[in-house]
């Protein structure tokens, strides 16, 4: 298999490192160039696969949504627990000011 390491140049790697705010020494640059080349080689290999008869997946599982549908409810617990709150005004809980 032909290596795609030349697909990303040192100049492009330096640009990407600058965008990511990474400082790389020359050893790290060489290692990254090789690693990126191997990753791109793998993608090239994957592109050669025939996936015409493969059903698309939406995830990695057959699990479905287990939540109930939202429905309007008449009896809610609005106001529950407010009796223990020290101060209330017009149906709202009164708290001390955060900013003065």
Secondary structure as GFF3:
##gff-version 3
##sequence-region A 1 100
A	DSSP	three_ten_helix	5	7	.	.	.	ID=ss1
A	DSSP	alpha_helix	10	19	.	.	.	ID=ss2
A	DSSP	alpha_helix	26	47	.	.	.	ID=ss3
A	DSSP	three_ten_helix	82	84	.	.	.	ID=ss4
A	DSSP	beta_strand	88	89	.	.	.	ID=ss5
A	DSSP	beta_strand	92	93	.	.	.	ID=ss6
###
